[in-house]
Amino acid sequence: MSEIIKGAPLGPRVVSAVPCDGYTLLLTFNNGEKRKFDAKALLDIPVFSPLKNPDFFNSVNVEFGTVVWPNDIDYCPDTLYMQSVPIA
């Protein structure tokens, strides 16, 4: 565990998230990159099922470098970065 704390720097962290059509998020990371994340694959995972409600999905916020929703729903910032695509 101490290697994680003292080890390599963290990957990019989310500084803003804007919900878009089709269960996608426009993310801005702390390295200046803007990327699009498609959240549709999450909708069939039970813990993320509340995201099927568009109003709930659109209630996304950013805390501690990642996206969060009410009821303690969040998603790993490293995975967000890896699974998102750069926006030109």
Secondary structure by P-SEA (a helix, b strand, c coil): cccccccccccccccbbbbbcccccccccccbbbbbbbcccccccccccccccccccccccccccccccccbbbbbaaaaaaaccccc
